[in-house]
């Protein structure tokens, strides 16, 4: 079906392919007629951090998948990577002049009521897919420690299901498109723990941008694109160890002025660098000049 569709398309200036790599013969068909743009936001050339078991050909990190990615990169006229790590990988196979960093972008959020706020509590929040819930284990000791010593701290998770097997207590809020903004507005601090591996280093820090778009200070593992998105000590804290997580929780939970100042700085950084219209304008210029 894909081959039929491609074969029967008239020549276009560009064909824009996002994320999933096509088979080499399909890529070759495209580039005979048009210039190809490849846009990706995950480290598809390596195993996912949470993947367990044998890799099948359809899984990122398998030899077949890597072969497709590398062929596609080599044939692309423009490559847009969502993180510095992805761009560094792309430059191994594509001309360095054709590879550009295009960060994840979000629309300016609407003003909403914080439906999930609890008076007198400082809420630390994590949002993500169920497949990423295991990352919460990386900060479990820190969460458990501060919960024992700081009575007004609360941890909330918005996902498809609650985390399990943790010592720290997380209050679960089911994700829905209707309530996501209300939940983001209700938290006081946003967190993004990551494992320091090749898959995580390719991530594009979407969670941090979601928090910052709502003017929330952040705490993040000092891994990959987190190092670029977080302005250490200004919009939030980068954690290199469990002790760093504990110190960051303590500072932000006990100092409302610090939370407000960091949240405001993060909101400004989001609007100047990651708001959708800003990124789209830069992206259009890249295509025009490409």
N, C-alpha and C positions, 0 to 999 in steps of 0.2 A: 504494500500500500504506500509506504513512504517513497519507494523507488518510482512508482507510478506518478505520485504527486509531484516529485521533483522533476521527473522527465517531461511532464506536461506543463511545467511553468515556463512562462516567457522569461527572458533575461531581465534581472533586476540589478540595480546598482549595488545593493548589499542584500545578503541573507543573514539574518541575525539569529544565532543559535544560542539558547540559554541552557547551561548546566549539563544536561545529559548528552554524552558524546554519541554521534552517529557512527555507523560502520564506515570504514575507510572508503568503500566503493561509493557510498552515498555522498561523503564529503568530496570525493573527486568529481562526482557529477555536478555538485554545486559550484565548485571553483572553476569549472570549465565555462560557466555562464555568468557568474557573479563574483563579487568580492565577498568574503566571508568574515563575519564578526562572531567571535566566541566570547560569551559572557558567563563567568562561573564564580560561585561564592562558597564552595566547599573544596576541601583537599581530596578530590576524587582519586588522586594518585596514591592514596594510602588507606589502610584499614581504619574504619571508624573506631573511635575510642571504646564505644560500648558494644561493638560487634563481638559475638561469641561464636566460636565454631569455625568450620572450614569456609573459606571464601569461594563463592560461586562466580562464574564469569560475569554475572550481572551486578556483582558487588563492587563498590569502590575499593581499590587496592589490589584487586585480582590482576594477574598478568594480562588477561584479555582487556580489562578495563583500562589499565595503564597504557597499553598499546594504542587503544582508540584515542585516549586523551592526547598522547604525544603526537600521533599522526594529525589530529585535528589542530593542535597548536601550531604545528609546522606549516599547515595549509592556510591558516587564518591571516587575513590582511590586518585585522585589528583584534586585540585580545583585551578584554576588560576583566580584571581580577578584583574581587571584593576586599582583599587584604594584601598587605605587603608580602606575606609568605606565598600567596598564590601567584603574585606577579613575579617573584623571584624564581618560582618553579617554571612559569611560562617562558621566561627568558632563556631557559635551557634549550628550547625547541623553536621559539619564534624570535624574529628580530627584536632586539631590545627597543628599537624605535617604534615598534607597533604595539607594545604592551603598556597599558595604562592602569593606574589604580583608580577604581571607581567605587567609593565606599557605599555601604548600605545606606539607604536614605528612607526617611519617613515623612509623611505630611505633618504639617504643624497641627498639633492635637487640638481638638475642640475643648471648650471649657465644660467640665462636668462636675456633678456632685460626687464626693468621695463616699460611695455607698457602704464601704466595708470598714470605715474608720471606727475605732473604739476609743472613746475619751479616756485620757490619762495613760494611754499606752503609746509607746514608740514602736512602730511596726517596721520590721525588716522584711523585704519581699523578694521572692524569686519567681520568675515566670518562665515557662518553657514547655517543650513537648515531653511526653512520657518517656521517650527514649533518652532524654537528657537528665532525668531524675537522679541517676547514679552519681552525677557530679556533686550532689548535696552531701554525699558521704565524705567528700574531701574536706568539708568544714564542720563535720559533725561534732568533733571534740570541742571546737571553738564555740559552736552554738550551745552545746550542753553546758560548757563552763560558764558562759555569761548568763544563761537562764537561771543557773543556781545562785548567782550573785547579784543580778539586777532584776528586781521584781517587776518593773514596769516595761520590760522588753518583750516583744511579741514577734513571732516569726510566722509569716504567711506565704503559702505557695499556691500559685494559680497554674493548673495543669489539667491533663486529662484524667489523672487519677492521683491519689495521695502517695507520698513516698512511704516506704516501709523499711524496717530494720535499722532505724536510726535511734540514737539515744536522745538527741534533741527533739523537742516537740514542735511540729509545724502544723499550723491550722490550714486546712485544705479548702480552697475555693475552686469549684469546677470552672474551667475555661469556657467562655463563650464570646462571640464577637460583640454581643450586646453589652457585656459587663466588663470587658477588658480595660477600657479607659477609666471606668469608675474604680476598679481595683488599683490600677496604676496611680491614680490620684490619691487613693487612701493610704498608700504606704509612705513611710518617711525616709527609708533608705533602700536602695536596690543593690543586689549582690549578683556576681557572676563568677562562681568558682569554676576552674578548668584544670584538667590534667595537663601536665607539660609534655605533650607528645605531638607528633607531626599533624595529626588530624585537628587537634585543638588549636595549634598554631596557625592553621589556615582559616579558622573561624573569623567572622566579620563583626563580632561584638554587637549583634542586634539587641540583645537584652540591655546592654548599657545605654544604647541610643533610645530605647523605649523609656527607661528610667529618666534619662537626661531631658528627653522631650517634655516630661512633666515637671521638670525642675527639681529632681531628686538627687541628692548626693549618692555616690556609688562606692562600693568596695569590690575589687576584682582581683583575681589571680594575675600575677605579673607574667602573663603568657600571651604571645602572639599579638594580635591587633589590639588587645586590651592596653598594651603599652603605648599605643598611639592615641587611642580614644580618651583615656584617662589622663588628665593633667594632674600629676601627683601633688597632693597637698592643696590643690586649688579647686578641682571639681570632685575630688574623692581620694581614695587611697588604693594603692597597689599592694597586694600581699604576696610575700615570698615564702612565708612560713605560717604555721598554725598560730604562733605567737603574734604575728602581724595581724591576722584576722581578729584575734582577741582584742588587741590594742585598738584597732580601727573601730570595732563595735563599741568599745567603751568610750572612745572619744566622741563619736557621733551620737550615741544614745544619751550621753550626759550633758551635751552642749548644744542647746537649741540654736544658738546664734551660729555656731559652726555649720550645723545642718542647713540652715537657711542660706548662709553665704555660699557654701559649696553647691547647693542646689541651684541657686541663681546663676552662678558661674557656669555650671553644667548646661543650663538652659540656653545661655548665650552662646556657648560653644556649639551646641546642637544647631541652633538657628544659623550660625555663620558657616558651618562646615557640612552638616548632614541633613538639613531640611531638604525635602524632595525637589523643590523648584531650583534651589542652589545647585544641587548635584546634576539635575537634568540640563541646566544651562551649560555646565561644563562638559557634560556628555555630548550635547549637540555640537559644541565647538570641536570636540575630538573627531566626531564623524565628518564634519565639514572639512576639516584639515587633513583627514586621513586619506 
